[in-house]
Amino acid sequence: MANYINLETKQVSTESEIRAAHPNTSFPTPFTVEGYSCVFDAPQPTYDKYTQTIAQGAPVEALPNHWEQTWSIIQLEGDQLIDAQAQKVEDEKTKIKADIDKLEATITPRRTREAILAIDTTWLANQEAAIALLRTQL
């Protein structure tokens, strides 16, 4: 849903908030309101979710009567940073477990027979070594 900026007060509101504030007013389609301008979305900046967060900033007038949303990157501190770092460890463990599951899924009965019958002697050893290496990272 689009946001609109009051050109006088610079307060940002949604269409439904503007309609609720003016219950006896009929608005045209497409929605426009005198004294307000549409705030165009801007993409969120990239940030490190384990050390930073983002917050919407005040819209800026990029061109005459063309307002755009802004974003601020905020460094995490204290408990937020501790929680984010704990989440990072959990996310890394989850990824490692998924990688182990993928490798183990490749060890099919057929591939195991081939390794035992010396058709492919190094493949199974390589898979097991890769799995063992990943397990040391848990």
C-alpha positions in Angstrom: 0.0 0.0 0.0 1.3 3.4 -0.9 2.3 6.0 1.6 1.6 9.7 1.2 3.4 12.7 2.7 1.6 15.8 3.9 3.4 18.6 2.2 2.8 21.0 5.0 3.5 18.8 8.1 5.8 16.2 6.4 3.8 13.5 8.2 3.6 10.2 6.3 0.2 8.4 6.2 -1.4 5.6 4.3 -4.4 5.9 2.1 -6.6 4.3 4.7 -5.4 6.7 7.4 -6.1 9.7 5.2 -9.6 8.4 4.4 -10.2 7.7 8.1 -9.1 11.3 9.0 -11.6 12.7 6.3 -14.7 10.4 6.6 -17.0 12.8 4.8 -14.7 13.3 1.7 -15.0 11.5 -1.6 -11.7 10.8 -3.1 -11.0 10.3 -6.9 -9.7 7.2 -8.5 -6.8 6.9 -8.7 -6.4 8.2 -5.2 -5.1 11.7 -4.9 -5.4 14.3 -2.2 -4.6 18.0 -2.3 -1.7 18.8 0.0 -0.3 15.3 -0.2 2.2 13.6 -2.4 2.8 9.9 -3.0 6.0 8.5 -1.4 7.7 6.1 -3.9 9.3 3.0 -2.5 13.1 2.8 -2.6 14.8 -0.6 -2.3 16.1 -1.5 1.1 19.9 -1.2 1.3 22.0 -4.4 1.8 23.2 -4.8 5.4 24.7 -7.5 7.6 21.7 -8.8 9.6 24.0 -10.2 12.3 25.6 -6.8 13.1 23.1 -4.2 11.7 19.4 -3.5 11.2 17.6 -1.0 9.0 14.9 1.5 9.7 12.7 3.7 7.5 13.9 7.2 7.4 12.0 10.3 6.5 11.0 10.6 2.8 13.1 13.0 0.8 12.0 15.1 -2.2 14.3 13.6 -4.9 12.7 15.8 -7.7 10.1 18.5 -7.5 7.0 16.8 -6.1 8.6 13.3 -6.3 9.1 11.9 -2.8 11.1 8.8 -2.1 11.4 6.6 1.0 14.8 6.6 2.7 16.5 3.9 4.8 19.0 4.1 7.7 21.4 1.3 8.6 21.8 1.0 12.4 24.5 -0.9 14.2 23.2 -3.4 16.7 24.4 -3.0 20.2 24.1 -4.8 23.6 21.6 -7.6 23.8 20.5 -7.1 20.2 24.0 -7.8 19.0 24.4 -10.8 21.3 21.1 -12.3 20.1 22.0 -11.7 16.5 25.4 -13.3 16.9 23.7 -16.3 18.6 21.3 -16.5 15.6 24.3 -16.4 13.3 25.8 -19.5 15.0 22.5 -21.3 14.8 22.1 -20.4 11.1 25.6 -21.6 10.3 24.9 -24.9 12.1 21.7 -25.3 10.2 23.5 -24.8 6.9 26.2 -27.3 7.8 23.6 -29.9 8.8 21.8 -29.3 5.4 25.1 -29.8 3.6 25.8 -33.0 5.5 22.3 -34.3 4.6 22.9 -33.5 0.9 26.2 -35.4 0.9 24.7 -38.3 2.8 21.8 -38.5 0.3 24.3 -39.0 -2.5 25.6 -42.2 -0.8 23.1 -44.5 -2.4 23.2 -48.3 -2.2 24.4 -48.4 -5.8 27.2 -46.0 -5.2 28.2 -48.0 -2.1 28.3 -51.3 -4.1 30.4 -49.6 -6.7 32.9 -48.5 -4.1 33.0 -51.9 -2.5 33.5 -53.6 -5.9 36.4 -51.2 -6.6 34.6 -49.6 -9.6 34.9 -46.2 -8.0 37.3 -46.5 -5.1 37.9 -42.8 -4.2 34.3 -41.5 -4.5 33.0 -43.0 -1.2 36.2 -42.0 0.7 35.9 -38.4 -0.6 32.2 -38.2 0.4 32.9 -39.6 3.9 35.9 -37.2 4.3 33.7 -34.2 3.3 31.0 -35.3 5.8 33.6 -35.7 8.6 35.0 -32.3 7.8 31.6 -30.7 8.0 30.8 -32.4 11.3 34.0 -30.9 12.9 32.5 -27.5 12.2 29.4 -28.2 14.3 
